[in-house]
Amino acid sequence: MSSEDWYRNEEWCEEIEINFFENFKRARRKEKYLRIQACTIASTEPDVALSLLEQYFELNDDFDHAQAYCDMATAYIAKGEMENAINSYSKALERESAFPNLKTDAYILYPLLIAENKLTKLYQSANEVLEEHQKRLMFPVDHFRWHAAKAIISSGSGNNDQAANHASQVFDAAQIKKSGCRFHQNLGLVGKEYKGVVNELRAIHA
């Protein structure tokens, strides 16, 4: 890793921590470096990420709050703390509502987390978020996740025809091999990390 990437460590240990904070002391936009480093290790070192994000929120610059809340959600998911993750995504959506020019993927990740964990009491909230932000769908993975959440929620609510229809669109999105971006054809495609979702949707589609 180059010296310029001192805040993008994919691993964390005492030596890396010392180096990070030595560079951090000299940095001007300290908020930026805390959030990016936290994001980079949120799923692998969630406790460290949460500690960095706590420091981020103590600083004055609040430009990236919405994404910071999403990074917190990622860390909480890694720790198995779904309620905290849901609350973090909710805060991200609230922040976006107040500052609509700064967007994140919370509009998809929040309802998909609810759907995957069968949090039926939150299905209505998840549906409202999905419907409100449908026009934001851009890449194949966006359509995949949006319809996946709708399919699982519809199935759990007894709307089997709607569930099957959304599941069919999930598979259509998964089959797309080019993003449509001229210079980034692999951008926003559906990855193997959604294998579990696909298996569940096969049963719904059948």
Residue frames as qw, qx, qy, qz and C-alpha x, y, z in Angstrom:
[[0.000, 0.888, 0.459, 0.000, 0.00, 0.00, 0.00],
 [0.396, 0.514, -0.037, 0.760, 1.36, 3.43, -0.91],
 [0.248, -0.182, -0.484, 0.819, 1.94, 6.07, 1.74],
 [0.266, -0.089, -0.149, -0.948, -0.97, 8.03, 0.26],
 [0.659, -0.264, -0.546, -0.444, -3.37, 5.19, 1.12],
 [0.159, 0.180, -0.770, 0.591, -2.65, 5.15, 4.82],
 [0.446, 0.047, 0.427, -0.785, -6.38, 5.51, 5.52],
 [0.796, 0.200, -0.267, -0.506, -7.49, 2.57, 3.33],
 [0.060, -0.363, 0.918, -0.146, -6.01, -0.34, 5.31],
 [0.741, -0.071, -0.469, -0.475, -7.84, -3.59, 4.61],
 [0.737, -0.225, -0.586, 0.250, -6.37, -5.19, 7.71],
 [0.272, -0.828, 0.142, -0.468, -5.86, -3.87, 11.22],
 [0.816, -0.207, -0.385, 0.378, -3.20, -4.52, 13.84],
 [0.448, -0.769, -0.124, 0.438, -1.21, -2.52, 16.37],
 [0.455, -0.195, 0.351, 0.795, 1.41, -1.47, 13.81],
 [0.127, 0.499, 0.583, 0.629, -1.23, -0.36, 11.29],
 [0.280, -0.851, -0.443, 0.017, -3.14, 1.50, 14.00],
 [0.472, -0.609, 0.029, 0.637, -0.02, 3.42, 15.07],
 [0.333, 0.031, 0.481, 0.811, 0.77, 4.36, 11.48],
 [0.005, -0.682, -0.621, -0.386, -2.82, 5.42, 10.84],
 [0.315, -0.885, -0.314, 0.137, -2.99, 7.78, 13.79],
 [0.483, -0.409, 0.186, 0.752, 0.47, 9.21, 13.12],
 [0.184, 0.248, 0.537, 0.785, -0.74, 10.25, 9.67],
 [0.177, -0.744, -0.624, -0.162, -4.10, 11.23, 11.08],
 [0.386, -0.692, -0.219, 0.569, -2.53, 13.81, 13.40],
 [0.254, -0.305, 0.328, 0.858, -1.05, 15.63, 10.39],
 [0.147, 0.436, 0.748, 0.479, -4.17, 15.43, 8.23],
 [0.146, -0.053, 0.031, -0.987, -6.43, 18.40, 7.63],
 [0.675, -0.135, -0.221, -0.691, -9.81, 16.83, 6.84],
 [0.138, -0.262, 0.904, -0.310, -9.69, 14.34, 9.69],
 [0.695, 0.179, 0.407, -0.565, -13.37, 13.37, 9.29],
 [0.714, 0.497, -0.348, -0.349, -12.78, 12.07, 5.79],
 [0.346, 0.444, -0.820, 0.099, -9.97, 9.73, 6.82],
 [0.353, -0.110, 0.779, -0.506, -11.81, 8.30, 9.81],
 [0.747, 0.295, 0.254, -0.538, -14.88, 7.49, 7.74],
 [0.675, 0.518, -0.468, -0.238, -13.04, 5.97, 4.78],
 [0.151, 0.371, -0.888, 0.226, -10.87, 3.78, 7.01],
 [0.495, 0.019, 0.667, -0.557, -13.94, 2.68, 8.97],
 [0.771, 0.405, -0.031, -0.490, -15.75, 1.84, 5.74],
 [0.477, 0.529, -0.692, -0.114, -12.81, -0.21, 4.47],
 [0.223, 0.168, -0.921, 0.273, -12.80, -2.56, 7.48],
 [0.555, -0.189, 0.207, -0.783, -16.43, -2.35, 8.62],
 [0.909, 0.007, -0.210, -0.360, -17.23, -5.94, 7.66],
 [0.792, 0.191, -0.514, 0.267, -13.95, -7.49, 8.84],
 [0.385, -0.046, -0.535, 0.751, -13.04, -5.40, 11.90],
 [0.207, -0.723, -0.500, -0.428, -16.43, -4.07, 13.02],
 [0.530, -0.725, -0.299, 0.323, -15.38, -3.03, 16.52],
 [0.452, -0.236, 0.156, 0.846, -12.48, -0.99, 15.18],
 [0.085, 0.424, 0.511, 0.743, -14.73, 0.54, 12.54],
 [0.342, -0.787, -0.489, -0.154, -17.33, 1.53, 15.12],
 [0.539, -0.589, -0.134, 0.586, -14.64, 3.11, 17.29],
 [0.332, -0.003, 0.321, 0.887, -13.38, 5.15, 14.33],
 [0.089, -0.578, -0.558, -0.588, -16.92, 6.22, 13.47],
 [0.438, -0.768, -0.412, 0.218, -17.55, 7.34, 17.04],
 [0.431, -0.422, 0.080, 0.793, -14.52, 9.60, 16.68],
 [0.175, 0.301, 0.534, 0.771, -15.83, 10.77, 13.30],
 [0.221, -0.740, -0.558, -0.305, -19.16, 11.88, 14.78],
 [0.481, -0.686, -0.255, 0.483, -17.36, 13.82, 17.52],
 [0.368, -0.128, 0.249, 0.887, -15.74, 16.10, 14.92],
 [0.210, 0.514, 0.187, -0.810, -17.33, 19.19, 13.42],
 [0.283, 0.279, -0.580, -0.711, -17.56, 18.35, 9.72],
 [0.583, 0.173, 0.694, -0.384, -20.89, 16.63, 9.10],
 [0.404, 0.452, -0.458, -0.650, -20.68, 16.38, 5.30],
 [0.451, 0.191, -0.837, -0.244, -20.58, 12.56, 5.15],
 [0.442, -0.183, 0.635, -0.606, -22.96, 11.64, 7.95],
 [0.854, 0.180, 0.012, -0.488, -25.36, 9.59, 5.82],
 [0.751, 0.378, -0.541, 0.021, -22.60, 7.31, 4.52],
 [0.035, 0.412, -0.754, 0.510, -21.08, 7.09, 7.99],
 [0.678, -0.087, 0.431, -0.590, -24.39, 5.72, 9.28],
 [0.893, 0.305, -0.220, -0.247, -24.36, 3.15, 6.46],
 [0.459, 0.470, -0.700, 0.281, -20.83, 2.14, 7.44],
 [0.343, -0.296, 0.658, -0.601, -22.05, 1.72, 11.02],
 [0.863, 0.099, 0.122, -0.479, -24.81, -0.54, 9.74],
 [0.751, 0.421, -0.509, -0.004, -22.25, -2.69, 7.90],
 [0.138, 0.415, -0.763, 0.477, -20.25, -3.07, 11.11],
 [0.568, -0.142, 0.505, -0.634, -23.32, -3.96, 13.15],
 [0.896, 0.233, -0.164, -0.341, -24.35, -6.56, 10.57],
 [0.560, 0.435, -0.675, 0.203, -20.89, -8.12, 10.86],
 [0.080, -0.267, 0.743, -0.609, -21.45, -8.30, 14.63],
 [0.237, -0.332, -0.905, -0.119, -24.91, -9.82, 14.19],
 [0.008, -0.436, -0.504, 0.745, -26.58, -6.79, 15.78],
 [0.171, 0.449, 0.682, 0.551, -29.44, -6.36, 13.32],
 [0.137, -0.864, -0.471, 0.113, -31.48, -3.93, 15.41],
 [0.316, -0.695, 0.124, 0.633, -28.54, -1.54, 15.61],
 [0.320, 0.005, 0.629, 0.709, -27.97, -1.97, 11.88],
 [0.067, 0.688, 0.669, 0.274, -31.61, -1.13, 11.14],
 [0.227, -0.881, -0.246, 0.334, -31.39, 1.95, 13.35],
 [0.375, -0.451, 0.348, 0.731, -28.22, 3.06, 11.57],
 [0.223, 0.290, 0.686, 0.629, -29.84, 2.75, 8.15],
 [0.070, -0.827, -0.557, -0.013, -32.83, 4.70, 9.47],
 [0.299, -0.776, 0.001, 0.555, -30.51, 7.50, 10.55],
 [0.343, -0.126, 0.555, 0.747, -28.89, 7.47, 7.10],
 [0.105, 0.570, 0.697, 0.423, -32.29, 7.87, 5.46],
 [0.204, -0.880, -0.354, 0.241, -33.21, 10.68, 7.85],
 [0.365, -0.559, 0.241, 0.704, -29.96, 12.42, 7.01],
 [0.270, 0.158, 0.665, 0.678, -30.61, 12.07, 3.28],
 [0.001, 0.772, 0.623, 0.127, -34.06, 13.54, 3.75],
 [0.251, -0.874, -0.113, 0.401, -32.54, 16.61, 5.38],
 [0.078, -0.683, 0.483, 0.542, -29.68, 16.81, 2.86],
 [0.841, 0.376, 0.346, -0.178, -31.06, 15.27, -0.37],
 [0.489, 0.782, -0.373, -0.099, -27.97, 16.05, -2.46],
 [0.018, -0.521, 0.841, -0.145, -25.95, 13.46, -0.53],
 [0.890, -0.002, -0.127, -0.438, -27.22, 9.97, -1.34],
 [0.228, -0.399, 0.885, -0.076, -26.29, 6.46, -0.18],
 [0.433, -0.017, -0.829, -0.355, -27.57, 2.93, -0.79],
 [0.183, 0.024, 0.748, -0.637, -29.59, 2.99, 2.45],
 [0.616, 0.199, 0.003, -0.762, -32.80, 3.14, 0.42],
 [0.783, 0.186, -0.536, -0.255, -32.10, -0.42, -0.78],
 [0.387, 0.233, -0.808, 0.379, -29.99, -1.83, 2.04],
 [0.336, -0.125, 0.523, -0.773, -32.50, -0.92, 4.75],
 [0.808, 0.083, 0.053, -0.580, -35.49, -2.77, 3.21],
 [0.735, 0.303, -0.603, -0.065, -33.34, -5.67, 2.00],
 [0.134, 0.268, -0.801, 0.519, -31.98, -6.23, 5.51],
 [0.555, -0.025, 0.405, -0.726, -35.54, -6.20, 6.85],
 [0.837, 0.237, -0.234, -0.434, -36.64, -8.66, 4.18],
 [0.579, 0.348, -0.728, 0.120, -33.72, -11.05, 4.58],
 [0.084, 0.142, -0.795, 0.584, -34.19, -11.20, 8.35],
 [0.330, -0.467, -0.773, -0.277, -37.99, -11.55, 8.10],
 [0.091, -0.210, -0.472, 0.851, -38.63, -8.54, 10.33],
 [0.026, 0.542, 0.763, 0.351, -42.32, -8.58, 9.51],
 [0.164, -0.797, -0.429, 0.393, -43.21, -5.68, 11.80],
 [0.149, -0.625, 0.219, 0.734, -41.06, -3.45, 9.58],
 [0.453, 0.292, 0.720, 0.438, -42.38, -4.68, 6.22],
 [0.187, 0.890, 0.416, 0.019, -44.62, -1.65, 5.77],
 [0.215, -0.873, 0.200, 0.389, -41.74, 0.72, 6.48],
 [0.480, -0.241, 0.666, 0.517, -39.51, -1.20, 4.07],
 [0.404, 0.554, 0.667, 0.293, -42.15, -1.07, 1.33],
 [0.053, 0.964, 0.203, -0.164, -42.60, 2.66, 1.78],
 [0.309, -0.702, 0.424, 0.482, -38.86, 3.24, 1.39],
 [0.486, 0.055, 0.745, 0.454, -38.72, 1.02, -1.71],
 [0.311, 0.743, 0.569, 0.163, -41.63, 2.78, -3.39],
 [0.093, -0.946, -0.046, 0.307, -40.36, 6.24, -2.51],
 [0.212, -0.713, 0.513, 0.428, -36.96, 5.66, -4.07],
 [0.807, 0.258, 0.520, 0.110, -37.72, 3.38, -7.02],
 [0.500, 0.865, 0.022, 0.038, -36.75, 6.05, -9.54],
 [0.205, -0.836, 0.501, 0.090, -33.20, 5.97, -8.20],
 [0.867, -0.051, 0.477, 0.133, -32.54, 2.47, -9.55],
 [0.266, 0.806, -0.395, -0.351, -29.66, 2.58, -12.01],
 [0.150, 0.479, -0.854, -0.137, -27.45, -0.52, -12.15],
 [0.677, -0.062, -0.681, -0.274, -28.43, -4.20, -12.46],
 [0.386, -0.090, -0.778, 0.488, -27.54, -4.81, -8.81],
 [0.224, 0.015, 0.290, -0.930, -29.88, -1.99, -7.79],
 [0.682, -0.005, -0.323, -0.656, -32.78, -3.59, -9.63],
 [0.603, 0.013, -0.793, 0.080, -31.78, -6.99, -8.25],
 [0.192, -0.072, -0.700, 0.684, -31.82, -5.86, -4.63],
 [0.377, 0.020, 0.103, -0.920, -34.97, -3.75, -5.00],
 [0.735, -0.005, -0.424, -0.529, -37.00, -6.57, -6.54],
 [0.509, 0.025, -0.821, 0.259, -35.48, -9.11, -4.13],
 [0.049, 0.045, 0.581, -0.811, -36.74, -7.12, -1.15],
 [0.565, 0.072, -0.066, -0.819, -40.15, -6.68, -2.79],
 [0.673, 0.052, -0.685, -0.272, -40.37, -10.40, -3.59],
 [0.362, -0.039, -0.822, 0.438, -39.53, -11.55, -0.06],
 [0.195, 0.099, 0.419, -0.881, -41.85, -9.00, 1.55],
 [0.616, 0.080, -0.290, -0.728, -44.69, -9.82, -0.88],
 [0.608, 0.008, -0.791, -0.063, -44.27, -13.53, -0.22],
 [0.227, -0.081, -0.747, 0.620, -44.26, -13.01, 3.52],
 [0.317, 0.162, 0.254, -0.899, -47.41, -10.91, 3.21],
 [0.537, 0.308, 0.765, -0.178, -49.24, -13.60, 1.24],
 [0.495, 0.737, -0.051, -0.458, -49.08, -11.77, -2.12],
 [0.745, -0.134, 0.591, 0.279, -47.74, -14.76, -4.04],
 [0.620, 0.664, 0.334, 0.250, -48.39, -13.44, -7.56],
 [0.059, 0.979, -0.169, 0.095, -46.57, -10.19, -6.81],
 [0.590, -0.610, 0.510, 0.140, -43.76, -12.12, -5.17],
 [0.785, 0.166, 0.520, 0.294, -43.31, -14.35, -8.23],
 [0.445, 0.854, 0.161, 0.214, -43.31, -11.33, -10.53],
 [0.157, -0.928, 0.337, -0.036, -40.62, -9.56, -8.52],
 [0.731, -0.356, 0.552, 0.186, -38.60, -12.77, -8.27],
 [0.747, 0.486, 0.365, 0.268, -38.66, -13.09, -12.05],
 [0.253, 0.938, -0.071, 0.224, -37.25, -9.56, -12.38],
 [0.532, -0.722, 0.435, 0.076, -34.56, -10.44, -9.87],
 [0.796, -0.021, 0.527, 0.297, -33.34, -13.25, -12.13],
 [0.540, 0.774, 0.205, 0.260, -33.47, -10.96, -15.15],
 [0.081, -0.959, 0.255, -0.097, -31.21, -8.48, -13.38],
 [0.688, -0.501, 0.508, 0.134, -28.83, -11.25, -12.29],
 [0.811, 0.294, 0.425, 0.275, -28.36, -12.35, -15.90],
 [0.318, 0.945, -0.037, 0.067, -27.13, -8.94, -17.09],
 [0.856, -0.117, 0.050, 0.501, -23.41, -9.13, -17.85],
 [0.390, 0.260, 0.071, 0.881, -22.74, -5.51, -18.85],
 [0.118, -0.519, -0.496, 0.686, -23.64, -2.43, -16.86],
 [0.310, 0.829, 0.431, 0.177, -24.25, -0.19, -19.85],
 [0.204, -0.909, 0.164, 0.324, -21.53, 2.24, -18.78],
 [0.677, 0.703, -0.218, -0.001, -19.22, 2.74, -21.73],
 [0.334, 0.637, -0.618, 0.317, -15.93, 2.56, -19.83],
 [0.233, -0.291, 0.789, -0.488, -17.06, 0.49, -16.82],
 [0.639, -0.027, -0.567, -0.519, -19.00, -2.46, -18.17],
 [0.538, -0.140, -0.803, 0.215, -18.55, -4.47, -14.95],
 [0.053, -0.141, 0.413, -0.898, -19.86, -1.71, -12.71],
 [0.532, -0.016, 0.274, -0.801, -22.97, -2.48, -10.69],
 [0.640, 0.063, -0.685, -0.342, -23.39, -6.12, -11.70],
 [0.826, -0.432, 0.073, -0.355, -24.83, -8.77, -9.40],
 [0.174, 0.572, -0.783, 0.171, -22.11, -10.65, -7.51],
 [0.595, -0.053, -0.802, 0.003, -21.85, -14.06, -5.87],
 [0.022, 0.075, -0.650, 0.756, -22.49, -12.56, -2.43],
 [0.572, 0.028, 0.117, -0.811, -26.22, -12.73, -3.19],
 [0.346, 0.085, -0.910, -0.212, -26.27, -16.51, -3.65],
 [0.010, 0.234, 0.854, -0.465, -28.37, -17.01, -0.52],
 [0.376, 0.411, 0.187, -0.809, -30.97, -14.49, -1.72],
 [0.445, 0.291, -0.614, -0.583, -31.13, -16.18, -5.12],
 [0.205, -0.042, -0.977, 0.044, -31.77, -19.58, -3.55],
 [0.168, 0.370, 0.666, -0.625, -34.64, -18.20, -1.50],
 [0.410, 0.460, -0.069, -0.785, -36.14, -16.45, -4.50],
 [0.266, 0.143, -0.865, -0.400, -36.02, -19.63, -6.58],
 [0.021, -0.302, -0.919, 0.254, -38.49, -21.15, -4.15],
 [0.241, 0.534, 0.323, -0.743, -40.69, -18.06, -4.37],
 [0.321, 0.414, -0.468, -0.712, -40.55, -18.03, -8.16],
 [0.156, -0.002, -0.968, -0.197, -41.43, -21.74, -8.36]]
